[in-house]
Amino acid sequence: MNARIALFLAIASLLAAGCGSSEGSGEHPDYRAALAGAPRPLASLYAQGNELLAGGRDAYERRLRSLRGYPVVVNLWASWCGPCRFEFPYFQRAAARYGKRVGFLGVDKEDSDDLAEKFLGERPLPYPSYTDPDEEIAESIDPDATRGLPTTAFYDRTGELTYLKLGPYDEDEERLLHADIERYALGGGGESG
C-alpha cells in the first residue's frame, strides 16, 4: 500500500509541475528585452501589446496591410476555450523568439471583453488581439476559421494566407508551432531564433 501511495504522489507531483509551468503560472518572457530593436512596423504592433482592439474586419485587414513585408501569425482564441488557455504560453514564447522577424496578432473570437481582459491580465501577450464577437474576422481569414477554437493562421510576407491550422498545438507540440512558423510564415528560409 505504501508503494502505491508513493507512486501516486510521485505521478501527481510530476503532473502538477507540468501543468503549473504552462497554465496560469503568470510567468512569461521578458518581452521588452526580447523585442528590443524590432523594425518599426513590428515595434508599432508590439506597442499595443496585450490590448483588445475593436474595429472588426476593417481594422484587422488594415493592420495586416500595414505589416506587408513581414510574415504574420494570427492566433484565434477565447478566454473560455480550454485548449486556447493551454497553448497560450507557446504563443508567448514564440512571439518573444520570432517577434523581430514575424508579426503576431490575436483574434478574440466569440468572447466577452471583460473575461478576455481578465485572461490577458493573467497571461499577457506582447501583441494585440482584435475582438471578433460575430466571427467577421474569422470568416475573412477563411470560412474554416469559424469552425472552432483555437485556430492559427499563417501569412507570408505578401499578406497571403499560407496555412490554417485548426485545433490546438497540444502538449509537447510547441516545437511544431515553431516548425510551422519557419515553414509557413518564414518560408523555410528563417533561421532559428
C-alpha positions as a Markdown table, in Angstrom:
| # | Residue | x | y | z |
|---|---|---|---|---|
| 1 | Met | 0.0 | 0.0 | 0.0 |
| 2 | Asn | 2.8 | 2.5 | 0.8 |
| 3 | Ala | 4.5 | 1.8 | -2.5 |
| 4 | Arg | 1.2 | 2.6 | -4.3 |
| 5 | Ile | 0.8 | 5.8 | -2.4 |
| 6 | Ala | 4.4 | 6.8 | -3.1 |
| 7 | Leu | 3.9 | 6.1 | -6.8 |
| 8 | Phe | 0.7 | 8.1 | -6.9 |
| 9 | Leu | 2.3 | 11.1 | -5.1 |
| 10 | Ala | 5.2 | 11.0 | -7.5 |
| 11 | Ile | 3.0 | 11.0 | -10.6 |
| 12 | Ala | 0.7 | 13.7 | -9.1 |
| 13 | Ser | 3.8 | 15.8 | -8.4 |
| 14 | Leu | 5.1 | 15.4 | -11.9 |
| 15 | Leu | 1.7 | 16.3 | -13.4 |
| 16 | Ala | 1.3 | 19.3 | -11.2 |
| 17 | Ala | 4.7 | 20.6 | -12.1 |
| 18 | Gly | 4.0 | 20.2 | -15.8 |
| 19 | Cys | 0.6 | 21.9 | -15.6 |
| 20 | Gly | 1.9 | 24.7 | -13.4 |
| 21 | Ser | 4.5 | 25.6 | -16.0 |
| 22 | Ser | 2.1 | 26.0 | -18.9 |
| 23 | Glu | -1.3 | 27.0 | -17.4 |
| 24 | Gly | -1.7 | 30.1 | -15.3 |
| 25 | Ser | 1.7 | 30.4 | -13.8 |
| 26 | Gly | 1.9 | 34.1 | -14.5 |
| 27 | Glu | 5.3 | 33.7 | -15.9 |
| 28 | His | 6.0 | 35.0 | -19.4 |
| 29 | Pro | 9.1 | 36.0 | -21.4 |
| 30 | Asp | 10.7 | 39.4 | -20.9 |
| 31 | Tyr | 9.0 | 40.9 | -24.0 |
| 32 | Arg | 10.7 | 44.3 | -23.7 |
| 33 | Ala | 14.2 | 42.7 | -23.9 |
| 34 | Ala | 13.2 | 40.1 | -26.5 |
| 35 | Leu | 11.6 | 42.6 | -28.9 |
| 36 | Ala | 14.0 | 45.5 | -28.4 |
| 37 | Gly | 15.2 | 46.7 | -31.8 |
| 38 | Ala | 12.2 | 45.3 | -33.8 |
| 39 | Pro | 11.7 | 47.0 | -37.1 |
| 40 | Arg | 9.3 | 50.0 | -37.0 |
| 41 | Pro | 6.1 | 48.2 | -38.3 |
| 42 | Leu | 6.6 | 45.4 | -35.8 |
| 43 | Ala | 7.5 | 47.8 | -33.0 |
| 44 | Ser | 4.3 | 49.7 | -33.7 |
| 45 | Leu | 2.4 | 46.4 | -33.4 |
| 46 | Tyr | 4.0 | 45.5 | -30.2 |
| 47 | Ala | 3.4 | 49.0 | -28.7 |
| 48 | Gln | -0.2 | 47.8 | -28.5 |
| 49 | Gly | 0.8 | 44.6 | -26.7 |
| 50 | Asn | -1.9 | 42.9 | -24.6 |
| 51 | Glu | -4.6 | 45.3 | -25.8 |
| 52 | Leu | -8.1 | 44.2 | -27.1 |
| 53 | Leu | -8.7 | 46.2 | -30.2 |
| 54 | Ala | -12.1 | 47.0 | -31.7 |
| 55 | Gly | -12.8 | 47.9 | -35.3 |
| 56 | Gly | -13.7 | 44.5 | -36.7 |
| 57 | Arg | -12.7 | 43.2 | -40.0 |
| 58 | Asp | -11.7 | 46.5 | -41.5 |
| 59 | Ala | -9.3 | 47.3 | -38.7 |
| 60 | Tyr | -7.9 | 43.8 | -38.8 |
| 61 | Glu | -7.3 | 43.9 | -42.6 |
| 62 | Arg | -5.7 | 47.4 | -42.3 |
| 63 | Arg | -3.3 | 46.0 | -39.7 |
| 64 | Leu | -2.4 | 43.1 | -42.0 |
| 65 | Arg | -1.7 | 45.6 | -44.9 |
| 66 | Ser | 0.5 | 47.7 | -42.6 |
| 67 | Leu | 2.6 | 44.6 | -41.9 |
| 68 | Arg | 3.2 | 43.7 | -45.6 |
| 69 | Gly | 6.9 | 42.8 | -46.0 |
| 70 | Tyr | 6.7 | 40.7 | -42.8 |
| 71 | Pro | 5.2 | 37.3 | -42.2 |
| 72 | Val | 2.3 | 37.3 | -39.7 |
| 73 | Val | 1.0 | 34.6 | -37.4 |
| 74 | Val | -2.6 | 35.1 | -36.1 |
| 75 | Asn | -3.9 | 33.0 | -33.2 |
| 76 | Leu | -7.7 | 32.9 | -32.8 |
| 77 | Trp | -8.6 | 32.3 | -29.2 |
| 78 | Ala | -11.2 | 32.9 | -26.4 |
| 79 | Ser | -10.9 | 33.1 | -22.6 |
| 80 | Trp | -13.4 | 30.3 | -22.2 |
| 81 | Cys | -11.5 | 27.9 | -24.5 |
| 82 | Gly | -9.5 | 25.3 | -22.5 |
| 83 | Pro | -7.2 | 24.3 | -25.3 |
| 84 | Cys | -6.6 | 28.1 | -26.1 |
| 85 | Arg | -5.5 | 28.6 | -22.5 |
| 86 | Phe | -3.2 | 25.6 | -22.6 |
| 87 | Glu | -1.4 | 26.8 | -25.8 |
| 88 | Phe | -1.1 | 30.4 | -24.8 |
| 89 | Pro | 2.4 | 30.1 | -23.3 |
| 90 | Tyr | 3.5 | 28.6 | -26.6 |
| 91 | Phe | 2.5 | 31.8 | -28.4 |
| 92 | Gln | 4.0 | 34.0 | -25.6 |
| 93 | Arg | 7.4 | 32.3 | -26.2 |
| 94 | Ala | 7.1 | 32.2 | -30.0 |
| 95 | Ala | 6.4 | 35.9 | -30.1 |
| 96 | Ala | 9.4 | 36.6 | -27.9 |
| 97 | Arg | 11.6 | 34.3 | -30.1 |
| 98 | Tyr | 10.4 | 35.4 | -33.6 |
| 99 | Gly | 8.9 | 38.8 | -33.0 |
| 100 | Lys | 11.7 | 40.8 | -34.6 |
| 101 | Arg | 11.0 | 39.0 | -37.9 |
| 102 | Val | 7.4 | 38.0 | -37.7 |
| 103 | Gly | 4.3 | 39.9 | -36.7 |
| 104 | Phe | 1.9 | 38.3 | -34.2 |
| 105 | Leu | -1.7 | 39.1 | -33.8 |
| 106 | Gly | -4.6 | 37.6 | -31.7 |
| 107 | Val | -8.3 | 37.4 | -32.6 |
| 108 | Asp | -10.5 | 37.0 | -29.6 |
| 109 | Lys | -13.5 | 35.2 | -31.0 |
| 110 | Glu | -17.0 | 35.0 | -29.5 |
| 111 | Asp | -15.9 | 36.2 | -26.1 |
| 112 | Ser | -16.8 | 38.9 | -23.6 |
| 113 | Asp | -14.3 | 41.8 | -23.4 |
| 114 | Asp | -14.4 | 41.7 | -19.6 |
| 115 | Leu | -13.4 | 38.0 | -19.5 |
| 116 | Ala | -10.8 | 38.4 | -22.2 |
| 117 | Glu | -9.2 | 41.3 | -20.4 |
| 118 | Lys | -9.1 | 39.4 | -17.2 |
| 119 | Phe | -7.5 | 36.4 | -19.0 |
| 120 | Leu | -4.9 | 38.7 | -20.7 |
| 121 | Gly | -4.1 | 40.2 | -17.3 |
| 122 | Glu | -3.1 | 36.7 | -16.2 |
| 123 | Arg | -1.4 | 35.7 | -19.4 |
| 124 | Pro | -0.1 | 38.9 | -21.1 |
| 125 | Leu | 0.9 | 38.9 | -24.8 |
| 126 | Pro | 3.4 | 41.3 | -26.4 |
| 127 | Tyr | 0.9 | 41.7 | -29.3 |
| 128 | Pro | -2.7 | 43.0 | -29.5 |
| 129 | Ser | -5.8 | 41.0 | -30.2 |
| 130 | Tyr | -8.8 | 42.1 | -32.2 |
| 131 | Thr | -12.2 | 41.4 | -30.8 |
| 132 | Asp | -14.4 | 39.3 | -33.1 |
| 133 | Pro | -17.7 | 38.7 | -31.3 |
| 134 | Asp | -19.6 | 37.9 | -34.6 |
| 135 | Glu | -16.8 | 36.0 | -36.3 |
| 136 | Glu | -16.4 | 38.6 | -39.1 |
| 137 | Ile | -12.6 | 38.5 | -38.8 |
| 138 | Ala | -12.6 | 34.7 | -38.6 |
| 139 | Glu | -14.7 | 34.5 | -41.8 |
| 140 | Ser | -12.4 | 36.9 | -43.6 |
| 141 | Ile | -9.4 | 34.8 | -42.8 |
| 142 | Asp | -11.0 | 31.6 | -44.1 |
| 143 | Pro | -14.5 | 30.1 | -43.7 |
| 144 | Asp | -12.9 | 27.2 | -41.9 |
| 145 | Ala | -11.6 | 29.6 | -39.2 |
| 146 | Thr | -15.2 | 29.8 | -37.9 |
| 147 | Arg | -15.3 | 26.0 | -37.1 |
| 148 | Gly | -13.8 | 26.1 | -33.7 |
| 149 | Leu | -11.0 | 27.2 | -31.4 |
| 150 | Pro | -8.1 | 27.6 | -31.3 |
| 151 | Thr | -7.1 | 28.2 | -34.9 |
| 152 | Thr | -3.9 | 29.6 | -36.2 |
| 153 | Ala | -3.4 | 31.4 | -39.5 |
| 154 | Phe | 0.0 | 31.9 | -41.1 |
| 155 | Tyr | 0.6 | 34.7 | -43.7 |
| 156 | Asp | 3.6 | 35.2 | -45.8 |
| 157 | Arg | 5.4 | 38.5 | -46.4 |
| 158 | Thr | 3.0 | 39.4 | -49.2 |
| 159 | Gly | 0.0 | 39.0 | -46.9 |
| 160 | Glu | -1.2 | 35.7 | -48.5 |
| 161 | Leu | -2.6 | 33.1 | -46.2 |
| 162 | Thr | -0.3 | 30.1 | -46.5 |
| 163 | Tyr | -1.7 | 27.7 | -43.9 |
| 164 | Leu | -4.6 | 27.4 | -41.5 |
| 165 | Lys | -4.2 | 25.1 | -38.5 |
| 166 | Leu | -7.5 | 24.1 | -37.0 |
| 167 | Gly | -7.2 | 23.0 | -33.4 |
| 168 | Pro | -4.6 | 23.4 | -30.7 |
| 169 | Tyr | -0.9 | 22.8 | -30.5 |
| 170 | Asp | -1.2 | 20.1 | -28.0 |
| 171 | Glu | 1.2 | 19.2 | -25.2 |
| 172 | Asp | 4.7 | 18.7 | -26.5 |
| 173 | Glu | 3.8 | 20.4 | -29.8 |
| 174 | Glu | 5.5 | 23.7 | -29.1 |
| 175 | Arg | 8.2 | 22.6 | -31.4 |
| 176 | Leu | 5.5 | 22.0 | -34.1 |
| 177 | Leu | 4.4 | 25.7 | -33.7 |
| 178 | His | 8.0 | 26.8 | -34.3 |
| 179 | Ala | 8.3 | 24.5 | -37.3 |
| 180 | Asp | 5.0 | 25.9 | -38.7 |
| 181 | Ile | 6.3 | 29.4 | -38.2 |
| 182 | Glu | 9.5 | 28.5 | -40.0 |
| 183 | Arg | 7.7 | 26.8 | -42.9 |
| 184 | Tyr | 4.5 | 28.8 | -43.4 |
| 185 | Ala | 5.4 | 32.3 | -42.3 |
| 186 | Leu | 9.2 | 32.5 | -42.9 |
| 187 | Gly | 9.0 | 30.2 | -45.9 |
| 188 | Gly | 11.6 | 27.7 | -44.6 |
| 189 | Gly | 14.3 | 30.4 | -45.0 |
| 190 | Gly | 14.0 | 31.6 | -41.5 |
| 191 | Glu | 16.8 | 31.0 | -39.1 |
| 192 | Ser | 16.1 | 29.6 | -35.7 |
| 193 | Gly | 15.9 | 32.3 | -33.1 |
